Amino acid sequence: MNNITVRFSPQELTEVLQAYNTIRLFLEKLISPNELYQEQFLKGLHEAHNEIEAGQFEEADSFEKFIG
């Protein structure tokens, strides 16, 4: 897998996250997250949420580290 660097300004990142949340909220009104996402993704999402709540996270400086 090739590394790709994507740079966003703080304003652009805010806008991307707002767009993502708008789409997510819309889809969740129509489709259950359990139908929208695969089980492995939901498990990872719950694990990440728990780690964040517990303060157990570290900054990812590469995509491989992010998905690992």
Helices and strands as residue ranges (DSSP letters): H 10-30, H 33-36, H 39-54, H 63-67
